Amino acid sequence: MDVNWAPSRVRRNFRIDTFSAICGGVYISVLVTFMPIVVRRLGGSTIDVAIVIAAPFVGHLLSPISAYLLMGFPQVRVVAGTVTLARATFLAGVLVAATPLMLAMTTVVTFVISVANISAYTALMHGIYPDRERASAMANVRIGGAIAGIAAAAVAGTFIDVIPAAWVFAAAALVGLPGAVAFFLVRYDGAAKVAARRSLPTIARDVWADHKYRRLLLSFTVFGIGNLINVAVYPILLVDHFNASNSFVGAMSAVSSATMIVAYLVWGRMIDRGSSIRLTLLNTVVTLLVPIGYIAAADVWLLIPVAIVAGIVNAGGEITFFTTGLLAVADPRVVLLIGVVFMTAGCAIMAGAVRLLAPTAMPSARVAIESPAD
């Protein structure tokens, strides 16, 4: 048996992973929920808000380069080191930022650093959790983070109304730092032989040669364009159209996190027992209900069902972000409608790609819930 999967070591790593997720849940909940709202309320332009929303996307866009450069380094140190550095950078940045643009750029730098660990994190999850239990274990870890996120969103929404937002962001970063440092204690004996580093042209050629993968990539690209367009619009609608208070935004986040607790359990079990790629298709189709809900909502309270759906899809897969210049020339709800068209087309292409991919050809990684520790 793999020494990394010895019951005592798995339990120890699970406890550390859970503690890290709880601390990270507080930090990421406050950052993701309130940064675009705060930037907008401070007078930030649609471009400033879009930069905040684009931050995770920029991080993911650059992550292949980071993965290539960090290949061969101990995975635990890569994951713990990048997350610690990212949260320390965020803490320093929010305390010195004097404009909405500075807050936005701090967010971008933070995500570029934190998402650099995505390859190491994914490989590490394969290493420390047995195949048959990995998705469920990771789901349970994220439940701890979701519970912490509920409390953090509710408390932060109240405090942001009465004290400077920078203090609230700094407090969240301080809570998140111990969880990042604790991850250094994860025990993992990696493979004795490090995989040879192939050239980038070779990697690109091999990826392009797989036509099934190309079709799947096309589906994610088309769907992603629509989804990423929409994500930039949500905070602008909350502030400008619905005039939602910070407390209400915090309540929406808490509802979403509460939904994620149940959704993580369901997704984890479904993924362990079925095809993760087919469930990814289901998750993307359900995601369509979020922008449709914003378009149809006549009152701010009608956004609560949208928050529930968001919790389901957030638990089911990574949420990526993008920026759009369409806000300068179109009403936000028109932009959402354009996004829905792209997302629907992406779902149709993905359905065809899923039919081409045999479940046995998919790796044991459970991609629907394996997201890096931000």
Secondary structure as GFF3:
##gff-version 3
##sequence-region A 1 374
A	DSSP	three_ten_helix	3	5	.	.	.	ID=ss1
A	DSSP	alpha_helix	7	41	.	.	.	ID=ss2
A	DSSP	alpha_helix	46	70	.	.	.	ID=ss3
A	DSSP	alpha_helix	75	96	.	.	.	ID=ss4
A	DSSP	alpha_helix	100	114	.	.	.	ID=ss5
A	DSSP	three_ten_helix	115	117	.	.	.	ID=ss6
A	DSSP	alpha_helix	118	128	.	.	.	ID=ss7
A	DSSP	three_ten_helix	131	133	.	.	.	ID=ss8
A	DSSP	alpha_helix	134	160	.	.	.	ID=ss9
A	DSSP	alpha_helix	165	182	.	.	.	ID=ss10
A	DSSP	three_ten_helix	183	185	.	.	.	ID=ss11
A	DSSP	alpha_helix	200	209	.	.	.	ID=ss12
A	DSSP	alpha_helix	211	231	.	.	.	ID=ss13
A	DSSP	alpha_helix	234	236	.	.	.	ID=ss14
A	DSSP	pi_helix	237	241	.	.	.	ID=ss15
A	DSSP	alpha_helix	246	273	.	.	.	ID=ss16
A	DSSP	alpha_helix	276	287	.	.	.	ID=ss17
A	DSSP	alpha_helix	289	296	.	.	.	ID=ss18
A	DSSP	three_ten_helix	300	303	.	.	.	ID=ss19
A	DSSP	alpha_helix	304	316	.	.	.	ID=ss20
A	DSSP	three_ten_helix	326	328	.	.	.	ID=ss21
A	DSSP	alpha_helix	332	356	.	.	.	ID=ss22
A	DSSP	three_ten_helix	359	361	.	.	.	ID=ss23
###
